[in-house]
Amino acid sequence: MLLGTVSQISQNPYKLIYLIDYMQLNDAIKKRRSVTRYLNKKPDWRKVVRAIDAARYAPNADNLFAMKFILISNEETINKFFDASQQDFVSKAKYLVVAVSDDSKLVAHYKERGTRYSALQAGAAIQNFLLELMEQGLVTKWVKYFYDEKVKEILGIPEKMIVEGLFPIGLETKIKTGAEVLTDLENIVFFEKWGEKKMTPNPIVTLENS
Ligand SMILES: Cc1cc2nc3c(=O)[nH]c(=O)nc-3n(C[C@H](O)[C@H](O)[C@H](O)COP(=O)(O)O)c2cc1C
């Protein structure tokens, strides 16, 4: 099917590039999975920084980017996160990234809505981060269950900050860890109004009804 599509549009090289880019993005979105087992080999830390860089490109209300990312490679520090999260794979990774939001500017700008905006932005930024990690050949799992005060104490994060997640990062082993349970598309999309599950296509224009 892909070959058919490519040959059909290959007259125009710009369109071809567009299609190939789209395929890669689609692939990355669909193949991303949480992974909790990591190889012993330590990846290049610059790859993690590239993933953090991707987070900056997510949409932000009034362009107020509100996040910081702490990249931890010190084994002793990473070990402390077993206690803080009660999840052993967190302390087995080669790197740990801790994503933090500071919603103060958004709250100053948008009052109580600022807190919600900050959380929404964090989700968008983190998805970029996850996809770029994948592009860099790295795997992770978003961990949000942890003792907030312990995480802040380990890293010296000020009390008013919001820790959005811990991301243990490494290279994937051959052992598969994730279960794939996806919500069906038909359960999440409505057409034209709340609850309408059927798409009514535009009528075909013919000589009779035009
Ligand atoms: C906000 C949020 C919090 C999460 N917290 C945890 C967690 O504390 N521990 C954990 O093992 N996984 C956690 N996860 C990962 C989910 O369990 C995982 O994404 C889900 O099972 C779907 O699997 P997938 O990422 O492979 O698609 C969290 C995910 C999100 C988005």
The ligand as a Gaussian input file, in Angstrom:
#p B3LYP/6-31G(d) Opt

LIG

0 1
 C        0.419000      10.282000      34.711000
 C        1.004000       8.894000      34.645000
 C        1.439000       8.291000      35.798000
 C        2.036000       7.031000      35.763000
 N        2.566000       6.513000      36.907000
 C        3.141000       5.294000      36.884000
 C        3.740000       4.739000      38.038000
 O        3.808000       5.353000      39.108000
 N        4.298000       3.516000      37.947000
 C        4.294000       2.791000      36.784000
 O        4.803000       1.674000      36.759000
 N        3.767000       3.312000      35.648000
 C        3.199000       4.524000      35.666000
 N        2.699000       5.070000      34.511000
 C        2.854000       4.357000      33.246000
 C        1.565000       3.664000      32.810000
 O        1.300000       2.583000      33.663000
 C        1.727000       3.196000      31.361000
 O        1.930000       4.324000      30.542000
 C        0.485000       2.424000      30.914000
 O        0.467000       1.152000      31.515000
 C        0.404000       2.252000      29.417000
 O        1.527000       1.569000      28.934000
 P        2.406000       2.172000      27.741000
 O        3.095000       3.402000      28.268000
 O        3.348000       1.049000      27.406000
 O        1.491000       2.514000      26.610000
 C        2.121000       6.335000      34.537000
 C        1.659000       6.952000      33.362000
 C        1.127000       8.217000      33.410000
 C        0.685000       8.873000      32.127000

